[in-house]
Amino acid sequence: MTQFFSTKTVSAGIALIILLFALLGFWWSFEPNTFDVRKNAQDMAAQKGHQVVTGYTTTSALIRVTEEMLYKNGGYITNDVLPPGIFMDNIPAWEFGVLEMSRDLALSMRKDFSRSQSQSLENPYLVEAQPFFNNDSNRWILPSSESRYEKAIEQLYLYQAELGNITNSNTQFYARADNLRDWLKQMEKRLGSMSQKLSASVGSDVINTELAGDSKATQSTPQSPVVSNKTSWFQLDNNFYEARGASWALLHFLKAVEIDFKDVLENKNATVSVRQIIRELEATQETMFSPVILNGDGFGMLANHSLVMANYISRANAALIELSELLNQG
Protein backbone atom coordinates (compact mmCIF):
# COMPACT_ATOMS: atom_id res chain seq x y z
CA MET A 1 0.00 0.00 0.00
CA THR A 2 2.82 2.37 0.89
CA GLN A 3 4.61 1.58 -2.35
CA PHE A 4 1.38 2.18 -4.32
CA PHE A 5 0.84 5.48 -2.50
CA SER A 6 4.40 6.56 -3.20
CA THR A 7 4.05 5.72 -6.90
CA LYS A 8 0.84 7.72 -7.09
CA THR A 9 2.49 10.64 -5.30
CA VAL A 10 5.47 10.64 -7.63
CA SER A 11 3.21 10.43 -10.69
CA ALA A 12 1.05 13.27 -9.42
CA GLY A 13 4.15 15.35 -8.72
CA ILE A 14 5.51 14.78 -12.22
CA ALA A 15 2.13 15.64 -13.74
CA LEU A 16 1.99 18.84 -11.69
CA ILE A 17 5.47 19.88 -12.78
CA ILE A 18 4.61 19.23 -16.43
CA LEU A 19 1.43 21.28 -16.04
CA LEU A 20 3.33 24.16 -14.46
CA PHE A 21 5.91 24.11 -17.26
CA ALA A 22 3.11 24.08 -19.84
CA LEU A 23 1.39 27.08 -18.22
CA LEU A 24 4.69 28.92 -17.92
CA GLY A 25 5.52 28.19 -21.57
CA PHE A 26 2.09 29.46 -22.58
CA TRP A 27 2.67 32.71 -20.67
CA TRP A 28 6.10 33.15 -22.19
CA SER A 29 4.68 32.69 -25.69
CA PHE A 30 2.99 36.09 -25.68
CA GLU A 31 4.84 38.57 -27.88
CA PRO A 32 5.34 42.18 -26.70
CA ASN A 33 2.81 44.74 -27.85
CA THR A 34 3.75 47.59 -30.16
CA PHE A 35 4.58 50.94 -28.55
CA ASP A 36 4.42 54.63 -29.51
CA VAL A 37 7.94 55.58 -30.63
CA ARG A 38 7.30 59.32 -30.25
CA LYS A 39 6.07 58.96 -26.67
CA ASN A 40 8.89 56.53 -25.94
CA ALA A 41 11.48 59.14 -27.00
CA GLN A 42 9.73 61.93 -25.12
CA ASP A 43 9.54 59.84 -21.94
CA MET A 44 13.22 58.91 -22.14
CA ALA A 45 14.19 62.53 -22.74
CA ALA A 46 12.06 63.77 -19.83
CA GLN A 47 13.54 61.18 -17.44
CA LYS A 48 17.12 62.01 -18.35
CA GLY A 49 16.86 65.74 -19.03
CA HIS A 50 17.62 65.38 -22.75
CA GLN A 51 16.35 67.24 -25.79
CA VAL A 52 14.52 65.28 -28.49
CA VAL A 53 16.77 66.20 -31.41
CA THR A 54 17.22 64.63 -34.84
CA GLY A 55 18.03 60.95 -34.41
CA TYR A 56 16.91 60.77 -30.79
CA THR A 57 13.66 58.98 -31.65
CA THR A 58 15.40 56.35 -33.81
CA THR A 59 18.05 55.72 -31.16
CA SER A 60 15.40 55.44 -28.45
CA ALA A 61 13.38 53.04 -30.61
CA LEU A 62 16.40 50.77 -31.08
CA ILE A 63 17.03 50.76 -27.33
CA ARG A 64 13.38 50.01 -26.49
CA VAL A 65 13.05 47.28 -29.14
CA THR A 66 16.12 45.41 -27.88
CA GLU A 67 15.05 45.85 -24.26
CA GLU A 68 11.61 44.44 -25.07
CA MET A 69 13.35 41.44 -26.67
CA LEU A 70 15.45 40.85 -23.55
CA TYR A 71 12.97 41.67 -20.78
CA LYS A 72 9.60 40.46 -22.09
CA ASN A 73 7.73 37.59 -20.40
CA GLY A 74 10.31 34.86 -19.76
CA GLY A 75 13.19 37.14 -20.71
CA TYR A 76 15.52 36.09 -23.51
CA ILE A 77 14.61 32.48 -24.34
CA THR A 78 16.78 31.56 -27.34
CA ASN A 79 19.72 30.30 -25.26
CA ASP A 80 17.67 28.61 -22.51
CA VAL A 81 18.89 25.12 -21.57
CA LEU A 82 16.16 24.36 -19.03
CA PRO A 83 12.42 23.80 -19.48
CA PRO A 84 10.14 25.24 -20.59
CA GLY A 85 12.40 27.49 -22.68
CA ILE A 86 14.43 24.66 -24.18
CA PHE A 87 11.22 23.16 -25.64
CA MET A 88 10.03 26.43 -27.19
CA ASP A 89 10.94 27.44 -30.73
CA ASN A 90 8.42 30.08 -31.85
CA ILE A 91 9.52 32.84 -29.50
CA PRO A 92 13.25 32.16 -30.08
CA ALA A 93 12.55 32.53 -33.81
CA TRP A 94 10.71 35.78 -33.08
CA GLU A 95 13.71 36.97 -31.04
CA PHE A 96 16.07 36.21 -33.91
CA GLY A 97 13.96 38.26 -36.30
CA VAL A 98 14.07 41.22 -33.90
CA LEU A 99 17.80 40.74 -33.41
CA GLU A 100 18.53 40.72 -37.15
CA MET A 101 16.71 44.03 -37.68
CA SER A 102 18.41 45.55 -34.63
CA ARG A 103 21.82 44.46 -35.92
CA ASP A 104 21.15 46.09 -39.29
CA LEU A 105 20.06 49.38 -37.77
CA ALA A 106 23.00 49.45 -35.33
CA LEU A 107 25.38 48.91 -38.25
CA SER A 108 23.75 51.68 -40.30
CA MET A 109 23.92 54.04 -37.33
CA ARG A 110 27.62 53.27 -36.93
CA LYS A 111 28.69 53.61 -40.57
CA ASP A 112 26.12 56.05 -41.99
CA PHE A 113 23.71 57.91 -39.72
CA SER A 114 26.35 59.12 -37.23
CA ARG A 115 28.92 60.13 -39.87
CA SER A 116 28.93 63.21 -42.09
CA GLN A 117 30.98 61.63 -44.89
CA SER A 118 33.06 58.57 -45.75
CA GLN A 119 36.26 60.08 -44.32
CA SER A 120 34.74 61.13 -40.99
CA LEU A 121 35.41 59.35 -37.70
CA GLU A 122 33.03 56.74 -36.34
CA ASN A 123 31.19 57.43 -33.11
CA PRO A 124 33.05 55.57 -30.31
CA TYR A 125 29.86 54.45 -28.56
CA LEU A 126 28.41 52.95 -31.72
CA VAL A 127 31.76 51.33 -32.48
CA GLU A 128 31.40 49.51 -29.15
CA ALA A 129 27.65 48.79 -29.43
CA GLN A 130 27.46 47.31 -32.92
CA PRO A 131 29.84 44.33 -32.40
CA PHE A 132 28.04 43.38 -29.17
CA PHE A 133 24.85 42.85 -31.20
CA ASN A 134 26.70 40.38 -33.43
CA ASN A 135 27.43 37.90 -30.66
CA ASP A 136 26.06 34.37 -31.03
CA SER A 137 22.35 34.42 -30.18
CA ASN A 138 22.50 30.87 -28.72
CA ARG A 139 25.37 31.30 -26.26
CA TRP A 140 24.39 30.44 -22.68
CA ILE A 141 27.80 30.04 -21.04
CA LEU A 142 29.48 33.22 -19.83
CA PRO A 143 29.51 35.70 -21.38
CA SER A 144 25.94 34.87 -22.35
CA SER A 145 24.11 36.30 -25.34
CA GLU A 146 21.91 38.58 -23.27
CA SER A 147 24.87 39.98 -21.33
CA ARG A 148 26.48 41.02 -24.64
CA TYR A 149 23.25 42.62 -25.87
CA GLU A 150 22.93 44.46 -22.56
CA LYS A 151 26.43 45.85 -23.15
CA ALA A 152 25.26 47.09 -26.55
CA ILE A 153 22.28 48.82 -24.94
CA GLU A 154 24.57 50.49 -22.40
CA GLN A 155 26.63 51.99 -25.24
CA LEU A 156 23.47 53.11 -27.03
CA TYR A 157 22.37 54.91 -23.87
CA LEU A 158 25.71 56.75 -23.81
CA TYR A 159 25.28 57.74 -27.45
CA GLN A 160 21.71 58.83 -26.74
CA ALA A 161 22.85 60.96 -23.79
CA GLU A 162 25.37 62.90 -25.86
CA LEU A 163 22.93 63.16 -28.76
CA GLY A 164 20.29 64.69 -26.48
CA ASN A 165 22.76 67.20 -25.05
CA ILE A 166 22.45 70.23 -27.34
CA THR A 167 25.69 71.70 -25.96
CA ASN A 168 27.64 68.69 -27.26
CA SER A 169 28.41 69.00 -30.97
CA ASN A 170 30.69 65.96 -31.22
CA THR A 171 27.91 63.36 -31.33
CA GLN A 172 25.60 63.67 -34.32
CA PHE A 173 22.87 61.89 -36.26
CA TYR A 174 22.69 62.97 -39.89
CA ALA A 175 19.22 62.66 -41.40
CA ARG A 176 20.12 62.68 -45.10
CA ALA A 177 18.42 61.01 -48.06
CA ASP A 178 21.52 59.00 -49.00
CA ASN A 179 21.93 57.64 -45.45
CA LEU A 180 18.30 56.59 -45.31
CA ARG A 181 18.44 55.02 -48.76
CA ASP A 182 21.45 52.86 -47.82
CA TRP A 183 19.62 51.47 -44.80
CA LEU A 184 16.44 50.87 -46.82
CA LYS A 185 18.44 48.92 -49.42
CA GLN A 186 19.51 46.51 -46.69
CA MET A 187 15.90 46.22 -45.51
CA GLU A 188 14.84 45.34 -49.07
CA LYS A 189 17.17 42.34 -49.03
CA ARG A 190 15.94 41.22 -45.61
CA LEU A 191 12.28 41.40 -46.56
CA GLY A 192 12.89 39.82 -49.96
CA SER A 193 14.61 36.84 -48.35
CA MET A 194 11.83 36.46 -45.76
CA SER A 195 9.15 36.59 -48.43
CA GLN A 196 10.86 33.83 -50.42
CA LYS A 197 11.26 31.57 -47.38
CA LEU A 198 7.61 32.03 -46.44
CA SER A 199 6.37 31.46 -49.99
CA ALA A 200 8.31 28.19 -50.17
CA SER A 201 5.93 26.72 -47.57
CA VAL A 202 3.81 25.17 -50.34
CA GLY A 203 6.74 24.16 -52.53
CA SER A 204 7.22 25.34 -56.10
CA ASP A 205 9.49 25.03 -59.10
CA VAL A 206 10.91 28.40 -60.15
CA ILE A 207 13.02 29.51 -63.09
CA ASN A 208 16.62 30.26 -62.07
CA THR A 209 17.03 34.02 -62.66
CA GLU A 210 20.17 34.54 -60.61
CA LEU A 211 22.24 35.66 -63.64
CA ALA A 212 19.44 37.47 -65.43
CA GLY A 213 20.22 40.91 -66.85
CA ASP A 214 23.93 40.40 -67.50
CA SER A 215 25.07 38.22 -70.40
CA LYS A 216 28.64 38.13 -69.05
CA ALA A 217 27.72 37.23 -65.47
CA THR A 218 29.14 34.02 -64.00
CA GLN A 219 28.83 32.05 -60.78
CA SER A 220 30.99 29.61 -58.86
CA THR A 221 29.24 26.37 -59.82
CA PRO A 222 26.52 25.56 -62.38
CA GLN A 223 22.89 25.27 -61.30
CA SER A 224 19.79 23.74 -62.80
CA PRO A 225 17.65 26.11 -64.94
CA VAL A 226 14.69 25.16 -62.75
CA VAL A 227 15.06 25.31 -58.96
CA SER A 228 12.74 23.54 -56.54
CA ASN A 229 11.90 25.45 -53.35
CA LYS A 230 10.26 23.65 -50.45
CA THR A 231 10.42 24.57 -46.77
CA SER A 232 10.81 21.72 -44.32
CA TRP A 233 7.70 21.09 -42.25
CA PHE A 234 9.80 21.59 -39.11
CA GLN A 235 10.85 25.08 -40.26
CA LEU A 236 7.42 26.47 -41.15
CA ASP A 237 6.64 27.97 -37.76
CA ASN A 238 10.23 29.15 -37.28
CA ASN A 239 10.17 31.09 -40.57
CA PHE A 240 6.77 32.53 -39.72
CA TYR A 241 7.74 33.80 -36.28
CA GLU A 242 11.13 35.05 -37.45
CA ALA A 243 9.32 37.16 -40.06
CA ARG A 244 6.81 38.29 -37.45
CA GLY A 245 9.59 39.40 -35.09
CA ALA A 246 11.52 41.17 -37.84
CA SER A 247 8.34 42.96 -38.96
CA TRP A 248 7.62 44.02 -35.37
CA ALA A 249 11.07 45.58 -35.01
CA LEU A 250 11.08 47.20 -38.47
CA LEU A 251 7.63 48.64 -37.83
CA HIS A 252 8.98 50.67 -34.91
CA PHE A 253 12.15 51.67 -36.72
CA LEU A 254 10.20 53.03 -39.68
CA LYS A 255 7.87 54.97 -37.39
CA ALA A 256 10.94 56.52 -35.79
CA VAL A 257 12.48 57.24 -39.22
CA GLU A 258 9.28 59.01 -40.25
CA ILE A 259 9.85 61.42 -37.36
CA ASP A 260 13.63 61.91 -37.61
CA PHE A 261 13.68 62.15 -41.42
CA LYS A 262 10.51 64.24 -41.62
CA ASP A 263 12.02 67.07 -43.68
CA VAL A 264 13.81 64.69 -46.05
CA LEU A 265 10.68 62.65 -46.66
CA GLU A 266 8.51 65.71 -47.20
CA ASN A 267 11.06 67.16 -49.63
CA LYS A 268 10.92 63.94 -51.67
CA ASN A 269 7.11 63.70 -51.24
CA ALA A 270 7.77 60.26 -49.77
CA THR A 271 6.02 60.42 -46.39
CA VAL A 272 2.98 58.60 -47.75
CA SER A 273 5.24 55.77 -48.97
CA VAL A 274 6.64 55.27 -45.47
CA ARG A 275 3.13 55.20 -44.04
CA GLN A 276 2.08 52.59 -46.56
CA ILE A 277 4.99 50.35 -45.56
CA ILE A 278 4.07 50.82 -41.90
CA ARG A 279 0.48 49.84 -42.66
CA GLU A 280 1.56 46.62 -44.34
CA LEU A 281 3.86 45.75 -41.43
CA GLU A 282 1.11 46.48 -38.92
CA ALA A 283 -0.99 43.83 -40.66
CA THR A 284 1.70 41.23 -39.87
CA GLN A 285 1.09 41.81 -36.16
CA GLU A 286 -2.57 40.80 -36.13
CA THR A 287 -3.54 38.36 -33.37
CA MET A 288 -2.88 34.69 -34.17
CA PHE A 289 -5.98 32.68 -33.26
CA SER A 290 -4.65 29.34 -34.47
CA PRO A 291 -2.50 27.38 -31.97
CA VAL A 292 -0.34 26.11 -34.85
CA ILE A 293 0.92 27.56 -38.13
CA LEU A 294 -1.28 25.99 -40.80
CA ASN A 295 0.24 25.02 -44.12
CA GLY A 296 -2.67 24.49 -46.49
CA ASP A 297 -2.30 24.63 -50.26
CA GLY A 298 -2.61 27.97 -51.97
CA PHE A 299 -6.23 27.31 -52.97
CA GLY A 300 -6.91 24.44 -50.58
CA MET A 301 -9.47 24.09 -47.78
CA LEU A 302 -7.06 25.07 -44.99
CA ALA A 303 -5.36 28.41 -44.51
CA ASN A 304 -1.67 28.90 -45.17
CA HIS A 305 -0.40 31.39 -42.61
CA SER A 306 3.02 31.57 -44.25
CA LEU A 307 1.52 32.75 -47.55
CA VAL A 308 -0.55 35.40 -45.77
CA MET A 309 2.56 36.68 -44.01
CA ALA A 310 4.52 36.55 -47.28
CA ASN A 311 1.84 38.67 -48.94
CA TYR A 312 2.13 41.49 -46.41
CA ILE A 313 5.93 41.39 -46.44
CA SER A 314 6.09 41.35 -50.25
CA ARG A 315 3.81 44.39 -50.41
CA ALA A 316 5.96 46.17 -47.82
CA ASN A 317 9.09 45.27 -49.78
CA ALA A 318 7.60 46.60 -53.03
CA ALA A 319 6.81 49.88 -51.27
CA LEU A 320 10.36 49.95 -49.86
CA ILE A 321 11.79 49.67 -53.37
CA GLU A 322 9.60 52.55 -54.55
CA LEU A 323 10.67 54.62 -51.54
CA SER A 324 14.35 53.99 -52.32
CA GLU A 325 13.76 55.20 -55.88
CA LEU A 326 12.06 58.35 -54.61
CA LEU A 327 15.00 59.10 -52.32
CA ASN A 328 17.41 58.54 -55.21
CA GLN A 329 15.74 61.23 -57.30
CA GLY A 330 16.99 64.78 -57.16
C-alpha positions as CSV (number, residue, x, y, z in Angstrom):
1,M,0.0,0.0,0.0
2,T,2.8,2.4,0.9
3,Q,4.6,1.6,-2.4
4,F,1.4,2.2,-4.3
5,F,0.8,5.5,-2.5
6,S,4.4,6.6,-3.2
7,T,4.0,5.7,-6.9
8,K,0.8,7.7,-7.1
9,T,2.5,10.6,-5.3
10,V,5.5,10.6,-7.6
11,S,3.2,10.4,-10.7
12,A,1.0,13.3,-9.4
13,G,4.1,15.4,-8.7
14,I,5.5,14.8,-12.2
15,A,2.1,15.6,-13.7
16,L,2.0,18.8,-11.7
17,I,5.5,19.9,-12.8
18,I,4.6,19.2,-16.4
19,L,1.4,21.3,-16.0
20,L,3.3,24.2,-14.5
21,F,5.9,24.1,-17.3
22,A,3.1,24.1,-19.8
23,L,1.4,27.1,-18.2
24,L,4.7,28.9,-17.9
25,G,5.5,28.2,-21.6
26,F,2.1,29.5,-22.6
27,W,2.7,32.7,-20.7
28,W,6.1,33.2,-22.2
29,S,4.7,32.7,-25.7
30,F,3.0,36.1,-25.7
31,E,4.8,38.6,-27.9
32,P,5.3,42.2,-26.7
33,N,2.8,44.7,-27.9
34,T,3.8,47.6,-30.2
35,F,4.6,50.9,-28.6
36,D,4.4,54.6,-29.5
37,V,7.9,55.6,-30.6
38,R,7.3,59.3,-30.2
39,K,6.1,59.0,-26.7
40,N,8.9,56.5,-25.9
41,A,11.5,59.1,-27.0
42,Q,9.7,61.9,-25.1
43,D,9.5,59.8,-21.9
44,M,13.2,58.9,-22.1
45,A,14.2,62.5,-22.7
46,A,12.1,63.8,-19.8
47,Q,13.5,61.2,-17.4
48,K,17.1,62.0,-18.4
49,G,16.9,65.7,-19.0
50,H,17.6,65.4,-22.7
51,Q,16.3,67.2,-25.8
52,V,14.5,65.3,-28.5
53,V,16.8,66.2,-31.4
54,T,17.2,64.6,-34.8
55,G,18.0,60.9,-34.4
56,Y,16.9,60.8,-30.8
57,T,13.7,59.0,-31.7
58,T,15.4,56.4,-33.8
59,T,18.1,55.7,-31.2
60,S,15.4,55.4,-28.4
61,A,13.4,53.0,-30.6
62,L,16.4,50.8,-31.1
63,I,17.0,50.8,-27.3
64,R,13.4,50.0,-26.5
65,V,13.1,47.3,-29.1
66,T,16.1,45.4,-27.9
67,E,15.1,45.9,-24.3
68,E,11.6,44.4,-25.1
69,M,13.4,41.4,-26.7
70,L,15.5,40.9,-23.5
71,Y,13.0,41.7,-20.8
72,K,9.6,40.5,-22.1
73,N,7.7,37.6,-20.4
74,G,10.3,34.9,-19.8
75,G,13.2,37.1,-20.7
76,Y,15.5,36.1,-23.5
77,I,14.6,32.5,-24.3
78,T,16.8,31.6,-27.3
79,N,19.7,30.3,-25.3
80,D,17.7,28.6,-22.5
81,V,18.9,25.1,-21.6
82,L,16.2,24.4,-19.0
83,P,12.4,23.8,-19.5
84,P,10.1,25.2,-20.6
85,G,12.4,27.5,-22.7
86,I,14.4,24.7,-24.2
87,F,11.2,23.2,-25.6
88,M,10.0,26.4,-27.2
89,D,10.9,27.4,-30.7
90,N,8.4,30.1,-31.8
91,I,9.5,32.8,-29.5
92,P,13.2,32.2,-30.1
93,A,12.6,32.5,-33.8
94,W,10.7,35.8,-33.1
95,E,13.7,37.0,-31.0
96,F,16.1,36.2,-33.9
97,G,14.0,38.3,-36.3
98,V,14.1,41.2,-33.9
99,L,17.8,40.7,-33.4
100,E,18.5,40.7,-37.2
101,M,16.7,44.0,-37.7
102,S,18.4,45.6,-34.6
103,R,21.8,44.5,-35.9
104,D,21.2,46.1,-39.3
105,L,20.1,49.4,-37.8
106,A,23.0,49.4,-35.3
107,L,25.4,48.9,-38.2
108,S,23.8,51.7,-40.3
109,M,23.9,54.0,-37.3
110,R,27.6,53.3,-36.9
111,K,28.7,53.6,-40.6
112,D,26.1,56.1,-42.0
113,F,23.7,57.9,-39.7
114,S,26.4,59.1,-37.2
115,R,28.9,60.1,-39.9
116,S,28.9,63.2,-42.1
117,Q,31.0,61.6,-44.9
118,S,33.1,58.6,-45.7
119,Q,36.3,60.1,-44.3
120,S,34.7,61.1,-41.0
121,L,35.4,59.4,-37.7
122,E,33.0,56.7,-36.3
123,N,31.2,57.4,-33.1
124,P,33.1,55.6,-30.3
125,Y,29.9,54.4,-28.6
126,L,28.4,52.9,-31.7
127,V,31.8,51.3,-32.5
128,E,31.4,49.5,-29.1
129,A,27.7,48.8,-29.4
130,Q,27.5,47.3,-32.9
131,P,29.8,44.3,-32.4
132,F,28.0,43.4,-29.2
133,F,24.9,42.8,-31.2
134,N,26.7,40.4,-33.4
135,N,27.4,37.9,-30.7
136,D,26.1,34.4,-31.0
137,S,22.3,34.4,-30.2
138,N,22.5,30.9,-28.7
139,R,25.4,31.3,-26.3
140,W,24.4,30.4,-22.7
141,I,27.8,30.0,-21.0
142,L,29.5,33.2,-19.8
143,P,29.5,35.7,-21.4
144,S,25.9,34.9,-22.4
145,S,24.1,36.3,-25.3
146,E,21.9,38.6,-23.3
147,S,24.9,40.0,-21.3
148,R,26.5,41.0,-24.6
149,Y,23.3,42.6,-25.9
150,E,22.9,44.5,-22.6
151,K,26.4,45.9,-23.2
152,A,25.3,47.1,-26.6
153,I,22.3,48.8,-24.9
154,E,24.6,50.5,-22.4
155,Q,26.6,52.0,-25.2
156,L,23.5,53.1,-27.0
157,Y,22.4,54.9,-23.9
158,L,25.7,56.7,-23.8
159,Y,25.3,57.7,-27.5
160,Q,21.7,58.8,-26.7
161,A,22.9,61.0,-23.8
162,E,25.4,62.9,-25.9
163,L,22.9,63.2,-28.8
164,G,20.3,64.7,-26.5
165,N,22.8,67.2,-25.0
166,I,22.5,70.2,-27.3
167,T,25.7,71.7,-26.0
168,N,27.6,68.7,-27.3
169,S,28.4,69.0,-31.0
170,N,30.7,66.0,-31.2
171,T,27.9,63.4,-31.3
172,Q,25.6,63.7,-34.3
173,F,22.9,61.9,-36.3
174,Y,22.7,63.0,-39.9
175,A,19.2,62.7,-41.4
176,R,20.1,62.7,-45.1
177,A,18.4,61.0,-48.1
178,D,21.5,59.0,-49.0
179,N,21.9,57.6,-45.5
180,L,18.3,56.6,-45.3
181,R,18.4,55.0,-48.8
182,D,21.5,52.9,-47.8
183,W,19.6,51.5,-44.8
184,L,16.4,50.9,-46.8
185,K,18.4,48.9,-49.4
186,Q,19.5,46.5,-46.7
187,M,15.9,46.2,-45.5
188,E,14.8,45.3,-49.1
189,K,17.2,42.3,-49.0
190,R,15.9,41.2,-45.6
191,L,12.3,41.4,-46.6
192,G,12.9,39.8,-50.0
193,S,14.6,36.8,-48.3
194,M,11.8,36.5,-45.8
195,S,9.1,36.6,-48.4
196,Q,10.9,33.8,-50.4
197,K,11.3,31.6,-47.4
198,L,7.6,32.0,-46.4
199,S,6.4,31.5,-50.0
200,A,8.3,28.2,-50.2
201,S,5.9,26.7,-47.6
202,V,3.8,25.2,-50.3
203,G,6.7,24.2,-52.5
204,S,7.2,25.3,-56.1
205,D,9.5,25.0,-59.1
206,V,10.9,28.4,-60.1
207,I,13.0,29.5,-63.1
208,N,16.6,30.3,-62.1
209,T,17.0,34.0,-62.7
210,E,20.2,34.5,-60.6
211,L,22.2,35.7,-63.6
212,A,19.4,37.5,-65.4
213,G,20.2,40.9,-66.9
214,D,23.9,40.4,-67.5
215,S,25.1,38.2,-70.4
216,K,28.6,38.1,-69.1
217,A,27.7,37.2,-65.5
218,T,29.1,34.0,-64.0
219,Q,28.8,32.0,-60.8
220,S,31.0,29.6,-58.9
221,T,29.2,26.4,-59.8
222,P,26.5,25.6,-62.4
223,Q,22.9,25.3,-61.3
224,S,19.8,23.7,-62.8
225,P,17.7,26.1,-64.9
226,V,14.7,25.2,-62.8
227,V,15.1,25.3,-59.0
228,S,12.7,23.5,-56.5
229,N,11.9,25.5,-53.3
230,K,10.3,23.6,-50.4
231,T,10.4,24.6,-46.8
232,S,10.8,21.7,-44.3
233,W,7.7,21.1,-42.2
234,F,9.8,21.6,-39.1
235,Q,10.8,25.1,-40.3
236,L,7.4,26.5,-41.2
237,D,6.6,28.0,-37.8
238,N,10.2,29.2,-37.3
239,N,10.2,31.1,-40.6
240,F,6.8,32.5,-39.7
241,Y,7.7,33.8,-36.3
242,E,11.1,35.1,-37.5
243,A,9.3,37.2,-40.1
244,R,6.8,38.3,-37.4
245,G,9.6,39.4,-35.1
246,A,11.5,41.2,-37.8
247,S,8.3,43.0,-39.0
248,W,7.6,44.0,-35.4
249,A,11.1,45.6,-35.0
250,L,11.1,47.2,-38.5
251,L,7.6,48.6,-37.8
252,H,9.0,50.7,-34.9
253,F,12.2,51.7,-36.7
254,L,10.2,53.0,-39.7
255,K,7.9,55.0,-37.4
256,A,10.9,56.5,-35.8
257,V,12.5,57.2,-39.2
258,E,9.3,59.0,-40.3
259,I,9.9,61.4,-37.4
260,D,13.6,61.9,-37.6
261,F,13.7,62.1,-41.4
262,K,10.5,64.2,-41.6
263,D,12.0,67.1,-43.7
264,V,13.8,64.7,-46.0
265,L,10.7,62.7,-46.7
266,E,8.5,65.7,-47.2
267,N,11.1,67.2,-49.6
268,K,10.9,63.9,-51.7
269,N,7.1,63.7,-51.2
270,A,7.8,60.3,-49.8
271,T,6.0,60.4,-46.4
272,V,3.0,58.6,-47.7
273,S,5.2,55.8,-49.0
274,V,6.6,55.3,-45.5
275,R,3.1,55.2,-44.0
276,Q,2.1,52.6,-46.6
277,I,5.0,50.3,-45.6
278,I,4.1,50.8,-41.9
279,R,0.5,49.8,-42.7
280,E,1.6,46.6,-44.3
281,L,3.9,45.7,-41.4
282,E,1.1,46.5,-38.9
283,A,-1.0,43.8,-40.7
284,T,1.7,41.2,-39.9
285,Q,1.1,41.8,-36.2
286,E,-2.6,40.8,-36.1
287,T,-3.5,38.4,-33.4
288,M,-2.9,34.7,-34.2
289,F,-6.0,32.7,-33.3
290,S,-4.6,29.3,-34.5
291,P,-2.5,27.4,-32.0
292,V,-0.3,26.1,-34.9
293,I,0.9,27.6,-38.1
294,L,-1.3,26.0,-40.8
295,N,0.2,25.0,-44.1
296,G,-2.7,24.5,-46.5
297,D,-2.3,24.6,-50.3
298,G,-2.6,28.0,-52.0
299,F,-6.2,27.3,-53.0
300,G,-6.9,24.4,-50.6
301,M,-9.5,24.1,-47.8
302,L,-7.1,25.1,-45.0
303,A,-5.4,28.4,-44.5
304,N,-1.7,28.9,-45.2
305,H,-0.4,31.4,-42.6
306,S,3.0,31.6,-44.2
307,L,1.5,32.8,-47.5
308,V,-0.5,35.4,-45.8
309,M,2.6,36.7,-44.0
310,A,4.5,36.5,-47.3
311,N,1.8,38.7,-48.9
312,Y,2.1,41.5,-46.4
313,I,5.9,41.4,-46.4
314,S,6.1,41.3,-50.2
315,R,3.8,44.4,-50.4
316,A,6.0,46.2,-47.8
317,N,9.1,45.3,-49.8
318,A,7.6,46.6,-53.0
319,A,6.8,49.9,-51.3
320,L,10.4,49.9,-49.9
321,I,11.8,49.7,-53.4
322,E,9.6,52.5,-54.5
323,L,10.7,54.6,-51.5
324,S,14.3,54.0,-52.3
325,E,13.8,55.2,-55.9
326,L,12.1,58.4,-54.6
327,L,15.0,59.1,-52.3
328,N,17.4,58.5,-55.2
329,Q,15.7,61.2,-57.3
330,G,17.0,64.8,-57.2
